[in-house]
Amino acid sequence: MPMTMQRPAPAADAAATTPPPRRASRARRRSLVGAAYAAPTAVMVGLFFVTPLLLVVWMSLHKWPLLGQPTFNVPDNYTGIGDNQLGGSAVWFTVKYTVIMTVLLFSLALGLALLVQNRRRGVGFLRTAFFLPMAVGFASASLLFLGLLSDEIGPVSDGLRAIGLVDGYVSWTSGSGTSALGSTVVLVLWRFAGFNMLIMLTGLQAIPLEVYEAARIDGASRWQTFRRITLPLMRPTIALVLTMMITGSILAFDQFWILTRGGPDNSTTSLVMVIYREAFIRLDLGSAAALSVVLLAVLVVVNVVQLGVLRRRSH
């Protein structure tokens, strides 16, 4: 019988003909090219993130006046955090604001994303209109709302007075803690709802239409489709959005500093405002640095727990 010989695969031929030193040289060249591409980003991260972070940690170990010679005082800056007069109320207010803001902003952004999910007449205009407030800087938006809500020149009070809903002048940003918080919440919703809507819209459009068609054929209702298909498949997007919302709420500063100045009676003073006052009003950079390190540790723990819970639920 004639013997048939099998020809080796092309990949095996290439592997057999390429000398090992040449393959090692090629792999080394690729790694060097990758390192060259990553080097600019690594330098930027080192200069503008790692170096300032190490400096803040070093400052937190010293009594560091704004003008003067720093002196080593471990662990006084950390043990003195509990004695801060505004610390306790600022922690409670920041937690309350984070919960309120996250729930409202997530609900509004998801609702807007579902509203403009499908292509139909006018959807393009709505998407642009919802996203347009992101074109305004946050400080500029805060100043805009400060003018709109002013009890002297703002049109909001005049309009409500004209239709009989309020009497006299209403101080929306300094009259009471509830009105000041409500004004800030409205500002943040107006400013960031469109941005988060766009992220959620991207997650919605990544879901294959065949999945929805199969659910419709099986007789699933809209609520069942949303609960059993949309939410599970959007879990990575939801994790990203919630992480940004919670982090942004914990680090809130601009809106309170410009709109309410932390008032009335420090009822809208956030944790970052306490850090700012320690550094630039009390001129104690060491205490401000210690508060910053503690706040950073809290953010890391919150984000790790949050992402861990969402990842565990996705399996």
N, C-alpha and C positions, 0 to 999 in steps of 0.2 A: 504493500500500500504506500502511496506517496505521502510523505510527511509534510504537513502544513506548518509553517512557522508564523507565529504571531508577531506583528510589528509593535514595538513599544509605543506608548502614547507620546504625543508631541511634548507634553510637559516633562515627562521623564527624560526625553532626549535633551531638552534644554537644560534640565538639572544636571544631566550627566556630562554635557559638553562644557558647561560654565564652571570654571575653576572656583573652588571655595574662596580663595583670597579675593577674586573679583566680586563675588556676591557680598562678601563682608565689606569691601570698599564701597559698593553701591549703597548698602544699607547705612553705612557711616555717613555717606554724602547726603542721603535723604534726611537723616537725623539732624545734620548740620544745617540744611536748608530750612527744616522746620523750626529749629532753634533761632535761626536768623529772622524768620517771620514773626516769631513770638517775642523776640527781644524788645522791640519798641513798646509793646503793651506791658511787658514785665517791668521795664524801666519806669513807665508812667505810674503803674500800680505801686512800685516801690517808693517813688518820690512823693506821690500825692495821697497815698493811703497808709502804707506800712510805716513810713518815717513819721508822719504826724501822729499815728496811733501810738508808736513807741514814745514819742515826745509827751503825749498826754499822760501815758502811764507813768513816766518819769516825773512829770509835774505833780501828779497826784500823791507822790511820796514826799513832797516838800511843802513847806510854807512859802508860797511863791507870790509875793506882792506884785502888782502891776509895775510899780517903780521901786526898785530895791533889790537887795541880794537874797536869793532863795536859800532857805535852810532846811536841812533834812529833819522831818518830824513824823516819821512812820510810827503808829498808824492813826495819828490824830485826825487827818482829813476824813478818813473813813468812819472812825468812831463818832465824829461830830456830825455826820449826816442825820442821825436821829434827833439831834438838837436843833436842826433847822426849823425855824418858825413856820415857814411856808411849805416845808417838805411834805408833811402829812396831808394837808388839804390839796396840794398839787398832785400827789399820787392818786387820791380819790377822784379828783376832777378828771385827770388824764384817763383813768380807767373808765369812768362814766362816759366821757366823750368818745373814747375808742369804741365802746360797745354800741352807743347810739349811732356813731358815724358809720361803722362797718355794716350794721344791719340796714340802715337806710340807703347808703350808697350802693351796696351790693344789690339790694332789691330793685332800686331804680335803674341801675346799669343793666341788670339782667332783663328787666321789663322792656327797656328801650331796645336791647339787642334782639329780643323776640319780636318786637314790633316791626323792626326793619330787616328781619332775617330774609324774607322772601322778596324776590324782585317783582315789583308792580309799579304802577304809575305814582310818582311822587316820592318813592323810597329814597332815591338819590338825594333829593332836596332835604329830606328829614335827616339822613345820615350826616350831611354837611352841617345842617343847623344844630344838631346835637353835639357835634364835635367842635364847632366854631369857638366856644368859650376857651378851649385850650390854647387858642392863638393869643389870648390875653395873659400877660405875666401875672403870677400869683399876687405879687405886691400891688400891681396896678389894679387887679380885680378887687383886692381888699380896699384900696383907696376909692374905687368906684362905688362899692357898696357903702362905704363910710359916708360918701356924699349923698347917695340915694336915701339912706336911712337917717340922715341928719334931721333933728327935730326943728331946725331953723330954716335950712335951705332945701332939704330933701323933698322930692315929689311924692314919696310914699305916704308920709303923714298927711300931706295936702289932699291926695287922692282918697284916702280912707276917710278923712274928715268931710270931704265933699259928698260922699255917699252915706254918711251918717254912721260909720262903723266905730269911729273914735271921736272923743271930744278933746279939744285943746291939743297941746303938743305932747307927743309920745317919744320918749327917749329909748329907741330900740337897742342901742348898744351899751347904755350905761344906766338904764332905769332900774333893772333888776337882773339877777343872775340868770333867770329863765329866759328873759328876752334877749340878753346878750348871747347866751349859748344858742338860742334859736336862730339869731341873725347869723352867727358863725356857721351853723349847720347848713343854712340855706346857701350861703356863699360857697361852701365847699361842694355841696351837691351841684350847684350850677357850674362850678369850675371843672369838676373831675368826672361827672357822670358820663359825658360823651367819650372821654378817653377810655374809661373802663368798659363802656359799651362797645367800643371798637375792638378791644381785646376779646371780650366775650363773643362778639360777632364772628371773629376769626375762628374761635373754637366751635361755634355752631356750624359754620360753613365747612368745617373739616369732617363733620359727621356724614357718612355716605347716605345719599337719598334712598338707596335700596333698603336700608334698615328701616326707614320710616314707611316705605311702601309695604314691606313685609309685615310690619306691625299693623298697618291699616287693613291689609288683607285678613289678618288674624282677628280683626274686630276690636283692637285696642282703642280706648278712648283717648282724647287729647291729654288728659291728666295722667293716664297710665303711660302713654308714650313719653311725656315729659319726665315722669318719675323713674321709669324703668330704662329709658334709652338716652334721653338728652342729658340728664344730670350725671349718670355714670360715665358716659363717654366724654363729658366735659370736665371730669375731675382734675386733670392736670391744669387746665385753664383756670378753673375755680381756685385751685391751690395758689397759682401765681397771683391772681387778683386779690385774694384774701390776704396773702402775705404783704403785698404792696399797701393795701388799705390799712391793715393793722400797724405796720411799720410807720406809715405816714401819719396816722392818728397819734401814735405814741410820741412822735417827733414833732408834733404840731407847734408852730411858733409864729409864723408870719401873720396868720389870720387873727390871732389873739393880740399880738403886739400892736398891729395897726388898727384893728377894728374896736377892740375893747380895752386895750392896755392892761389886761388882767383883771379889770374891775367888772362890776362894782364890788368893793371890799375884798379884792383878791379872789372873787368867786370863779373867775375864768383864768386863773393862773396855771399854766401847764408846767410840766417838769422841765422842759427846755427853757422856759422863761425863768425858772428858778436858777438854772445854770447861768443864764445870761446875767441875771442880777448879781449872782455871786462874783462873776468875773469882771463886770464893767460898772457895777454900782458900788458893791462892797470892795472891789479891787482885790479879790482873793482868788487868784488863778488856781492855786493848789486845791482849794475846796471845790471849785467848779470842775477841775479835771477829775477829782474823785467821783463827783456826781456823774460825770460823763462816762467814766469807766463802768460804774454800777449800771447805768442805763444801757450801755452797750451789752453788758452781760445779760441783762433782762431781755433785750431784744433777741440775742442769740438763742437763749433758752426758749422763748416764745416761738420763734420761727422753727427751731428744731422740733419742738413738740407738735406744732401745727402741721408741718410737712410730714412728720412721722405718722400722725393720726390719719391724714388724708391718704398717704401711701398704703397704710395697712388696710384701710377700707377699700382700696382699689383692687386688692388681691382676693 
